[in-house]
Amino acid sequence: MAYIILPRLLHPAVQSANKTLTVNQFSQKFLSNSICYNPIGASKCLSNVQHLNTNSKYSRNTHNSVHVSSEHLHVEMSSLSRTQLCNCKRTTTAFHSKVFLGSPLQSPHISRLDSSGLFVRPYVGESRRHFTLNPRKIVEQSPKHVRPYLQLIRFDKPIGSWLLFWPCAWSIGMAATPGQFPDLGLLFLFGLGSVIMRGAGCTINDLWDRDIDKKVARTRSRPIASGKISPQNAMLFLGAQLSVALCILLSLNSYSVLLGFSSMLLVSTYPLFKRVTYWPQVVLGLTFNWGALLGWAAVKGSCDWSVVLPLYLGAAAWTMVYDTIYAHQDKADDILIGVKSTALKFGDDTRAWLSGFSAAMVSGLLLSGLMCEQTWPYYAAVGLTGAHLYNQVATAKFDKPEDCWKKFSSNKRLGAIIFAGIVAGTLLKGANGNKEESTDVANKKR
């Protein structure tokens, strides 16, 4: 058994038969999340240490002794009893640290020592990692050198990828053969492409706005603005993203390739429009919903403009709704730094304007459905869409950023409603067609 004596004897390393264990190594491996403050820097604080065999033992001892053995681990913390280790705040004497303690049975996230010898709250990724599909936790558990790039592409906020993907999915669903499901391979490619291109768009936006982002409370921690990623490295990363997106685009037919390339001017210049016009959301709508054209082209090899143009313009009107709501989060900062948006343009009339754009979206969806002979499930979904938009616009609290974010994020569900209606309507369209063919054959036989 090896001993580390803290804090009175700051033993730098402990030699045992099979390994050397430093104080810092021990804290990085075994200490749970804690927020520790050491005003005099004379000692190092320990809290929430998980027993290796899920059995924790805490006892009183005059020296904060850490016992390490091959069979078990326990920590004896001076002046702390078991009852004091449950979600309490304890201020110690001058010879000890001020410790905020959580549950002693929390998962073993670690604390680490900074250069001054104080414990700092870690990222989960520095401790034992667990498999998860939660984007936010994936970012937290990622390696330090990868994490800023995931934050740059907003991997922990996938709502943007969903909003980019849904118009693509709608168009693919509209173009599907009646009575059949949409092409799953194309849906996967467009889903992957949406994640890549959304990330590339975020990188372009942050490169253009790196000086502006430093002045806005919500964005000053972004990787480029905060200096975690240099502009040169961001450009290299952008090149890698666009290369992957190009590979996906080249897997489609030649018409789709040309159509995809034609969107790049909008993608690369959108961030500039907020500097010169109060209508940057119009440009974002035209950019973000290009997939409404591209999806149909990927299935059919060309565009039926009578179907895809109303769908595209309706989706662009949708973007005007959700991005204006989103822009209300930053309107105070935008006024100070001179950035323009429809949130500032509409002001107190925002609700009336968004009602108009909501009506335009519903009209575009209805016209597109009529032109491709959709059936009642589709129109039922359009009705639900109208109700969803009405609820967003009527109940949005434009002066509360948290409510604006909630309304903005709810559009992921709206996109899913429309897609479900398209798929169900297309399947029923095939069933109705089969019935008509059977009726024609029966009439001919008579």
Rosetta blueprint (number, residue, H / E / L):
1 M L
2 A E
3 Y E
4 I E
5 I E
6 L E
7 P L
8 R L
9 L L
10 L L
11 H L
12 P L
13 A E
14 V E
15 Q E
16 S L
17 A L
18 N L
19 K L
20 T E
21 L E
22 T E
23 V H
24 N H
25 Q H
26 F H
27 S H
28 Q H
29 K H
30 F H
31 L E
32 S L
33 N L
34 S L
35 I E
36 C E
37 Y E
38 N L
39 P L
40 I L
41 G L
42 A L
43 S L
44 K L
45 C L
46 L L
47 S L
48 N L
49 V E
50 Q L
51 H L
52 L L
53 N L
54 T L
55 N L
56 S L
57 K L
58 Y L
59 S L
60 R L
61 N L
62 T L
63 H L
64 N E
65 S E
66 V E
67 H E
68 V E
69 S L
70 S L
71 E L
72 H L
73 L E
74 H E
75 V E
76 E E
77 M L
78 S L
79 S L
80 L L
81 S L
82 R H
83 T H
84 Q H
85 L H
86 C L
87 N L
88 C L
89 K E
90 R E
91 T L
92 T L
93 T L
94 A L
95 F L
96 H L
97 S L
98 K E
99 V E
100 F E
101 L L
102 G L
103 S L
104 P L
105 L L
106 Q L
107 S L
108 P L
109 H L
110 I L
111 S L
112 R E
113 L E
114 D L
115 S L
116 S L
117 G L
118 L L
119 F E
120 V E
121 R L
122 P L
123 Y L
124 V H
125 G H
126 E H
127 S L
128 R L
129 R L
130 H L
131 F L
132 T L
133 L L
134 N L
135 P H
136 R H
137 K H
138 I H
139 V H
140 E H
141 Q H
142 S L
143 P L
144 K L
145 H L
146 V L
147 R H
148 P H
149 Y H
150 L H
151 Q H
152 L H
153 I L
154 R L
155 F L
156 D L
157 K L
158 P L
159 I H
160 G H
161 S H
162 W H
163 L H
164 L H
165 F H
166 W H
167 P H
168 C H
169 A H
170 W H
171 S H
172 I H
173 G H
174 M H
175 A H
176 A L
177 T L
178 P L
179 G L
180 Q L
181 F L
182 P L
183 D L
184 L H
185 G H
186 L H
187 L H
188 F H
189 L H
190 F H
191 G H
192 L H
193 G H
194 S H
195 V H
196 I H
197 M H
198 R H
199 G H
200 A H
201 G H
202 C H
203 T H
204 I H
205 N H
206 D H
207 L H
208 W H
209 D L
210 R H
211 D H
212 I H
213 D H
214 K L
215 K L
216 V L
217 A L
218 R L
219 T L
220 R L
221 S L
222 R L
223 P H
224 I H
225 A H
226 S H
227 G L
228 K L
229 I L
230 S L
231 P H
232 Q H
233 N H
234 A H
235 M H
236 L H
237 F H
238 L H
239 G H
240 A H
241 Q H
242 L H
243 S H
244 V H
245 A H
246 L H
247 C H
248 I H
249 L H
250 L H
251 S L
252 L L
253 N L
254 S H
255 Y H
256 S H
257 V H
258 L H
259 L H
260 G H
261 F H
262 S L
263 S L
264 M H
265 L H
266 L H
267 V H
268 S H
269 T H
270 Y H
271 P H
272 L H
273 F H
274 K L
275 R L
276 V L
277 T L
278 Y L
279 W L
280 P H
281 Q H
282 V H
283 V H
284 L H
285 G H
286 L H
287 T H
288 F H
289 N L
290 W L
291 G H
292 A H
293 L H
294 L H
295 G H
296 W H
297 A H
298 A H
299 V H
300 K H
301 G L
302 S L
303 C L
304 D L
305 W H
306 S H
307 V H
308 V H
309 L H
310 P H
311 L H
312 Y H
313 L H
314 G H
315 A H
316 A H
317 A H
318 W H
319 T H
320 M H
321 V H
322 Y H
323 D H
324 T H
325 I H
326 Y H
327 A H
328 H H
329 Q H
330 D H
331 K H
332 A H
333 D H
334 D H
335 I H
336 L H
337 I H
338 G L
339 V L
340 K L
341 S L
342 T H
343 A H
344 L H
345 K H
346 F H
347 G H
348 D H
349 D H
350 T H
351 R H
352 A H
353 W H
354 L H
355 S H
356 G H
357 F H
358 S H
359 A H
360 A H
361 M H
362 V H
363 S H
364 G H
365 L H
366 L H
367 L H
368 S H
369 G H
370 L H
371 M H
372 C L
373 E L
374 Q L
375 T L
376 W H
377 P H
378 Y H
379 Y H
380 A H
381 A H
382 V H
383 G H
384 L H
385 T H
386 G H
387 A H
388 H H
389 L H
390 Y H
391 N H
392 Q H
393 V H
394 A H
395 T H
396 A L
397 K L
398 F L
399 D L
400 K L
401 P H
402 E H
403 D H
404 C H
405 W H
406 K H
407 K H
408 F H
409 S H
410 S L
411 N H
412 K H
413 R H
414 L H
415 G H
416 A H
417 I H
418 I H
419 F H
420 A H
421 G H
422 I H
423 V H
424 A H
425 G H
426 T H
427 L H
428 L H
429 K H
430 G H
431 A H
432 N H
433 G H
434 N H
435 K H
436 E H
437 E H
438 S H
439 T H
440 D H
441 V H
442 A H
443 N H
444 K H
445 K H
446 R L
